[in-house]
């Protein structure tokens, strides 16, 4: 799965350390898959399902026969007995966040069903990780979890791809909303999608508006190269200031339509329904490991991103108490 390192202007754990979290995510995902698959293949999937905490009555003895210390020991023992039953799927010290404790609610019938369930689970996990830290969090719009395009890129690409999904950059005290940025091992893709309607034919030009034709219907749409060039220019400048040698490629993509632009600029690559699948499959087939230059590029880009977040209640309460 591609790693979601930045989502809109939400706070991201990758902002804290872009060198550490990518490899940590890969290890975590593999470990979790082994745990889930083992539970499913041995008919013990109920152990990773959401359950209610069982009610276990404590044996009560008279106050004269039981000291306070014995009571505490007895209670701790009971909690240890309960723990294996309600133990969450994610139990990594690196997470330490109750909001990341997702658990399954259904038992998959086939291995393919299991894989889909796991991918959906990791997708939700990634959105959480790309919108929170231990101290802070951003308010996530519910539509993010239903964003099919976001899911498409995350769930179908390998772990070594780093995705910034429509981030907001802060340059010269002005926020700039960019499009999709995908950092691969050898290049950075700036991607603008055109998917207004199925089977649409987009006629390109140098003008401010393009034609989008579907049957007899013709609509005027804003020239998509305006936004794509803005994204490409910002990314090129940020990387150049840090001497990061990763070529930046500007991609105009329509998965469900056709783009007709005979005089496309030399620095723009156009992919539509006829050519997109081959390009995307090449990305999926890549087995190259994460590279240092990728992490350096991600760290540099994230340092220029705008972030809107607030302290978690528990941290805010602690600051109020200490006066810090």
C-alpha positions in Angstrom: 0.0 0.0 0.0 1.2 3.5 -0.8 1.9 5.5 2.3 -0.3 8.6 2.9 2.2 11.1 4.3 0.1 14.2 4.0 -3.7 14.7 3.6 -5.0 18.3 2.9 -3.9 20.6 5.7 -4.2 17.9 8.4 -1.4 17.2 10.7 0.6 14.1 9.9 2.9 11.8 11.9 5.3 11.8 8.9 5.8 15.6 9.5 7.5 14.7 12.8 10.0 12.3 11.2 9.8 11.4 7.5 12.8 9.2 7.8 11.4 7.0 10.6 7.7 6.4 9.9 7.8 5.0 6.3 9.9 2.0 7.3 7.9 1.7 10.6 4.7 1.5 8.6 6.0 -1.2 6.4 7.1 -3.4 9.3 3.8 -2.8 11.1 1.6 -3.6 8.1 3.5 -6.9 7.4 3.3 -7.9 11.1 -0.4 -7.1 11.3 -1.2 -9.1 8.1 0.6 -12.2 9.5 -1.4 -11.8 12.7 -4.7 -11.5 10.9 -4.0 -14.3 8.4 -2.9 -16.6 11.2 -6.1 -15.9 13.1 -8.3 -16.4 10.0 -6.5 -19.6 8.8 -6.8 -21.3 12.3 -10.4 -20.3 12.8 -9.6 -17.9 15.6 -10.6 -14.7 13.8 -12.9 -13.9 16.7 -9.7 -12.9 18.6 -9.3 -9.8 16.3 -12.9 -8.9 16.2 -14.6 -6.0 18.1 -16.1 -7.4 21.3 -17.5 -6.0 24.5 -15.6 -6.2 27.7 -16.9 -9.2 29.6 -18.3 -8.6 33.0 -16.4 -10.7 35.5 -17.6 -10.4 39.1 -14.9 -10.0 41.7 -15.0 -12.3 44.6 -15.7 -10.2 47.7 -14.3 -11.2 51.0 -14.8 -9.5 54.3 -12.7 -6.4 55.0 -11.2 -8.1 58.0 -9.7 -11.0 55.9 -8.5 -9.0 53.0 -6.0 -6.1 53.1 -6.0 -3.2 50.7 -2.9 -4.6 49.0 -4.5 -8.0 48.5 -7.5 -6.2 46.9 -5.3 -4.4 44.4 -3.5 -7.6 43.5 -6.8 -9.4 43.0 -8.1 -6.7 40.7 -4.9 -6.6 38.7 -5.1 -10.4 38.3 -8.6 -10.2 37.0 -7.6 -7.5 34.5 -4.9 -9.7 33.2 -7.4 -12.5 32.7 -9.6 -10.1 30.7 -6.9 -8.7 28.5 -6.4 -11.6 26.1 -10.1 -11.5 25.3 -10.3 -7.8 24.5 -6.8 -7.3 23.2 -7.0 -4.9 20.2 -5.4 -5.9 16.9 -3.0 -3.1 17.0 -0.8 -3.4 20.0 2.4 -1.5 19.1 4.2 0.7 21.5 4.8 3.1 18.6 1.1 3.8 18.3 0.0 4.5 21.9 -3.2 6.0 20.6 -6.7 4.6 21.3 -8.1 6.2 18.1 -5.9 3.9 16.1 -7.3 0.7 17.7 -9.4 -0.6 14.9 -10.9 -4.1 15.1 -12.8 -6.2 12.6 -16.5 -6.7 13.0 -17.1 -9.5 10.4 -15.5 -12.8 9.5 -14.3 -13.1 5.9 -15.3 -16.3 4.0 -12.4 -16.4 1.6 -8.8 -15.2 1.5 -9.7 -12.6 -1.1 -12.4 -11.3 1.3 -9.8 -11.3 4.0 -7.4 -9.2 1.9 -10.1 -6.7 1.0 -11.1 -6.4 4.7 -7.5 -5.9 5.7 -6.9 -3.3 3.0 -9.9 -1.3 4.1 -8.7 -1.6 7.7 -5.2 -0.3 6.8 -6.8 2.5 4.7 -8.7 3.8 7.7 -5.5 3.4 9.8 -3.6 5.5 7.3 -6.1 8.3 7.3 -5.9 8.3 11.1 -2.1 8.5 11.0 -2.2 11.2 8.4 -4.5 13.4 10.6 -3.1 13.0 14.1 -0.1 12.7 16.4 0.0 11.7 20.0 -0.4 15.3 21.0 -2.5 16.8 18.2 -5.2 15.9 15.8 -7.1 17.5 12.9 -10.8 17.2 12.3 -11.3 14.7 9.4 -14.1 15.3 7.0 -16.2 12.1 6.8 -16.0 12.2 3.0 -12.3 11.3 3.2 -13.2 7.8 4.2 -15.4 7.5 1.1 -12.9 9.1 -1.3 -12.6 6.4 -4.0 -9.6 8.1 -5.7 -7.7 8.3 -2.5 -8.4 4.6 -1.8 -7.4 3.7 -5.3 -3.9 5.1 -5.1 -3.3 3.9 -1.5 -4.6 0.4 -1.8 -3.1 -0.5 -5.2 0.4 0.8 -5.1 3.3 -0.8 -3.2 4.6 0.4 0.2 7.6 2.4 -1.3 5.3 5.1 -2.8 4.7 8.2 -0.7 1.5 10.1 -1.3 0.7 13.7 -0.6 -3.0 14.1 -1.3 -4.0 17.6 -2.2 -1.7 19.2 0.4 -1.8 22.9 1.2 1.7 24.5 0.9 2.7 27.7 2.8 4.9 29.8 0.6 5.7 33.5 1.2 3.0 33.7 3.8 0.3 32.6 1.3 -1.4 29.2 1.3 -1.4 27.3 -2.0 -3.6 24.3 -2.6 -1.9 21.7 -4.7 -3.0 18.5 -6.4 -1.8 14.9 -6.0 1.9 14.3 -5.4 3.4 10.8 -5.6 7.0 10.3 -4.6 8.5 7.1 -6.2 12.0 5.8 -5.9 13.2 7.5 -9.1 10.9 10.5 -9.6 8.1 12.7 -8.3 4.8 12.6 -10.1 2.5 15.7 -9.9 -0.9 14.4 -10.9 -4.1 16.1 -12.0 -7.2 13.9 -12.5 -10.0 14.6 -15.0 -13.0 12.4 -14.2 -16.1 14.6 -14.5 -18.1 11.9 -16.3 -17.6 8.4 -17.9 -16.6 8.3 -21.6 -16.1 12.1 -21.8 -13.8 13.5 -24.5 -11.7 16.4 -23.3 -10.4 18.7 -26.0 -7.3 20.6 -24.9 -5.9 24.0 -25.9 -3.9 26.9 -24.6 -7.0 28.7 -23.7 -8.4 29.2 -20.2 -11.2 26.7 -20.8 -11.4 23.3 -22.4 -14.3 21.4 -23.9 -15.7 18.3 -22.2 -17.9 16.4 -24.6 -20.1 13.5 -23.9 -22.5 12.6 -26.7 -24.2 15.8 -27.8 -23.5 17.5 -24.5 -20.6 20.0 -24.4 -19.4 21.7 -21.2 -16.7 24.2 -20.6 -14.2 23.3 -17.9 -11.2 25.2 -16.5 -8.0 24.3 -18.2 -6.5 21.5 -15.9 -3.0 22.4 -16.9 -3.3 25.6 -14.9 -3.4 23.7 -11.6 -1.0 21.0 -12.8 1.6 23.6 -13.7 1.2 25.3 -10.4 1.7 22.0 -8.5 4.8 21.1 -10.7 6.4 24.5 -10.3 6.0 24.5 -6.5 7.4 21.0 -6.1 10.4 21.7 -8.4 11.3 24.9 -6.5 11.1 23.2 -3.1 13.2 20.3 -4.2 15.7 22.5 -5.9 16.4 24.6 -2.8 17.6 21.4 -1.0 19.6 20.0 -4.0 17.3 16.9 -4.2 17.9 15.2 -7.5 14.5 13.7 -8.3 12.9 14.6 -11.6 9.4 16.0 -11.4 6.9 14.7 -13.9 3.6 16.4 -14.5 0.8 14.0 -15.3 -2.7 14.8 -16.6 -4.8 11.7 -16.1 -8.3 10.5 -17.0 -9.1 6.9 -16.1 -12.6 7.0 -17.5 -12.4 9.3 -20.4 -10.3 10.5 -23.4 -8.0 13.5 -23.7 -7.5 15.0 -27.2 -4.6 17.5 -27.2 -2.4 17.3 -30.3 -0.1 20.1 -29.2 0.5 19.1 -25.6 3.5 20.9 -24.0 6.7 18.8 -23.9 6.8 18.7 -20.1 3.3 17.3 -19.7 2.4 13.6 -19.9 -1.2 12.8 -20.8 -2.7 9.4 -19.9 -6.4 8.5 -20.5 -8.5 5.4 -20.7 -6.4 4.0 -23.5 -3.0 4.4 -21.8 -3.5 4.8 -18.0 -3.7 1.1 -17.0 -0.3 0.2 -18.6 1.4 3.0 -16.8 -0.2 2.3 -13.5 0.6 -1.4 -13.8 4.3 -0.5 -14.2 4.1 1.4 -11.0 2.5 -1.6 -9.2 5.1 -4.0 -10.5 8.0 -2.0 -9.0 9.8 -3.9 -6.3 12.5 -1.2 -5.5 12.9 -0.5 -1.8 12.5 2.9 -0.2 15.4 5.2 -1.0 17.0 7.9 1.1 16.4 10.5 -1.5 12.6 9.8 -1.3 12.6 10.3 2.4 14.7 13.5 2.0 12.2 14.8 -0.6 9.2 13.9 1.6 10.7 15.7 4.6 11.5 18.8 2.6 8.0 18.9 1.1 6.3 18.4 4.4 8.3 21.2 6.0 6.6 23.6 3.6 3.1 22.3 4.2 0.4 24.2 6.1 -1.1 22.3 9.1 -4.3 23.0 11.0 -4.7 21.0 14.2 -5.6 21.3 17.8 -4.2 19.7 21.0 -6.0 16.6 22.2 -8.1 17.1 25.2 -5.8 15.2 27.5 -2.8 17.3 26.5 -4.7 20.5 26.7 -5.9 19.7 30.2 -2.4 18.9 31.2 -1.1 22.2 29.8 -3.8 24.1 31.6 -2.9 22.4 34.9 0.8 23.1 34.5 0.4 26.5 33.1 2.8 25.7 30.2 
